[in-house]
Amino acid sequence: MTDRNPTILFFDEEVALPALPELLREAEVLRKATSLANGEVLCWQGGGRRFLVKSFSRKGWFSRGCFGRACIRNEWRMLAALWRQGFRCVPRPVALIGSHTLLMEWINGVELESAAHCRRRGESAPPEAFWVELKELYCAIHKAGFVHGDVRRANILVQADGHPRLLDWATGRYQAPMGFWARQLLRSDRFSLFKIISDFHPELFSEDERRLAQPGGLLRLGRFLRQKLYRGFLKHFFAWCR
């Protein structure tokens, strides 16, 4: 689609879209871009419906050119492939608007919190059934040849009906059988998921699953570079440059 989209078809209903600049002005910003490789996340309402929007359109030319187009198009392809294979645990992709904006189905839910945050706020954690379903979802997705590549609490929603939903597939990969890099992302997924779930229910993992979740050399190096080099210096440097 171009930056001007007269209508889209969503669940057999036509929804009129304004031009992209107007759509972004009307939308509520849910999460600002915090780095070069992240776009804005917004909520836009049209035709009596709410939509989730991810956009690099208001980022600088370097961010749009190096990350925006590739991230948006990869997430579009990943969500479409997941839906084709029957996975409804991710937002339904609705439309690509221009080169740097993705329109998705809105999902009601709240971001997953850590056990420490739940206790500090006096809130109850999701029930055990939620964690069992979350673990089974990722097992099924991995078995089908998908890897997420960025499993973290901010990308897991606790939906209003109590089921988990998985967001942000910009770094995802679909490859069956999995090649070298897909296998590295798979190890990253398993490690991150193990850490998140073990915060609440470590008993859900067998000894074999605990062993498979341990980070390998590349994952250890990647985490070190992200924490010490990127988060420790580069992220703040680029934020200062803006």
N, C-alpha and C positions, 0 to 999 in steps of 0.2 A: 504493500500500500504506500501511497505518497503521503506528504504532510497534510494533504486535504482529502478527507475521507467522508463522503456523503452519508453512507450508512454501513453498518456491519450486521451480520446475521449471527445472533447468539441464542442458542437453544430454540431455533426456529422463530425467533422474534427479531424484527429489525430495530436497531438502535442508531439514532442519528449522532454522528460525531462532528464536533467543531474542528476547525483547523488546529494543528498541534499547539501552537503558542497559546491559543485561547483555552484549549483543554488543560494545559499545564497551569495556566493562571487560575482556572476554576478549581483545580484539584487541591486536596489537603495533603500537605507534606507529612508523611509518617516517619520517614527516616532520611536525614540528609546524607549526602555522599561524604564519607569520611576519609576517602583515599582516592588516588587516581583510578584504581581498578573497580571502584564502586559507583553505581548510579544512584540517583534519587529514587526513593520508593514513595508512591503517592496513592491516594484514594480519590477516584473520580466518579461522580454520579451522573448518569444519563439514562433517559428512557425508563425511569423508575427503578433502575438497578445501580448497584455499586460495582466498580471494577478496581482491580489492583493494577497499578501502573509502575513500570520501572523504566527510567529514562536517563540517558546521558546527554540529552539535547542541550541542557543548560551548563554542561561542563566545558572546560577549555578544549581547544583544538587538539592538544596533545593527548588528553584523556580520551576524547572521542575517537581519534585516529588509531591510537595504540590499543585501546581496550573496549570502547563502547560498541562499535559495530560487531566485533567478534563475540563479545559477551552476550549481547542481546540476541544475535542470530543463533548462537549455540544454545541458549536457554530455550528459545522458540523450538528448535529441533528436538531438544531433549524432552520438553513437556509434551510435544506432539507424539513422539515415539512412545513415551510412557502411557499416554492416553490410548494410543492404538493397541497397546498390549494389555489394556484393561486396568491399569493402575489409576485409581481415583483418589489417591492419597496426595496428589499434587494439584495445583491450580490448573484449570483448563485453559490452554492458550487461546486467545480470542483474535488478536490482530497484531501484525507488525505495522507500526506507523513510521514511515520514513526508514532511516537506517539505524536509529538509536533509541527507539521507544517500543516497548512491548506492553500490550494490554492483555490482562489475564482476568480470570474469574476471581471474584472476591470471596474470601473464606473467613467466616466469623471465628475468632479464636484469640488466644493470648499466647505470647511467647513463653516458652518453657523457662522456668526459673531453676536455679541450683537449690540443693537441699538447705544450704546455709541461708539463702535469701528467704526461703519459705519459713524457716524457723524464726528468723529475725523479724519477719512481718507477722508472725503468728498465723500464717496461712497453711492450709492442708495441701499436701502434695497430691498429684493425680493418683488414683488407685492403682493397685498392682496390675490390673487388667490393661491399663494404658501402656505400661512398660512392656508387658508381654506382646501386645499388638505392635508397638514400635519396633521391637526387636524382630518380630516375624516379618514386618513390612520390609525392613532392610535386607533380611535374608532372602526374601522373594525377589526383591529388586536386583540384588547381586546375582542371584541364580539366573535371572533373565539376561544378564550381561550389562546391567547399568551400574555405574558408580557415581556417587554424588560429588566427592572431592572437597566438600566444605561442611561436614557434619558438625554442627554446634547448636547450642540451645537457642540462639537467635533465629535459627532456620527451622526450628521445630515448633509448630503451633499445637496448643491444646484446644481443640475445637469445642464449640459450645455443646456438642453432643457427647463430648468425652473422648473422641477419637483423635489420634495424632494426624497432623498434616505436615508435609515436608516442602519447604520453600527453597528458593535461590539455587537453581540448577545451572548457573552460568559457567561453573567450572566442571560440570558433569561430563561423563563420557559413556558412550554406548558401543560396546565391542564384544562380539561373541564369535569365537573364543577370545578371551582377553589377552592383549599384548602386554609388553613390558610395563608401559606407563599406566595402563589401566590397572594392572596388578598392584602397582605402587599406590594408586589412589584407593584401591580396595583395602589395602592395609591401613591407610589413613582413615577410611570410613570405619573399619572395625575397631581401631584404637580409640577414636573419638566417641563412638557409640558405647563402647565398653566403659569409658570414663564417665559418660553422662548417666548411664543406667546404674552403674555401680554406686553412684552417689546415693541412690535410693534402695536398689534391690540387687546387691552383688550376687545373691544366691541364684539369680536367673542364668548365670553363665557356668557351663561345665569347665572342667580343667582344660580340655582341648580347645574350647572357645577362648579361654583366658590366654592360652599359649599363642593362638592365631592372632590375638589382638595386640600382642606386644610389638612395638615399633621396630622396624629394621633400620639399617644404617642410613639409607636415603631419607627416611621419614625423620629420624633423629636430627640429621643435618638440616633438613628443611625447617623443622620446628625451631632449631637454634637460630638459623638465619632470620626467620620471621620475627622471633621474639627479640633478638639482640640487635640485628641490623635494621630490619624494616620498622618494627614497632618502636625500637629504641632510638632511631635516628631519622630514617628516610621519610616515614609517615609525617613526622613533625616538620621536617624540612619542606616537603611539598605543600603542607598546609600553610606554612609561613609564606611560601612563594605565591600562593593564591592571593 
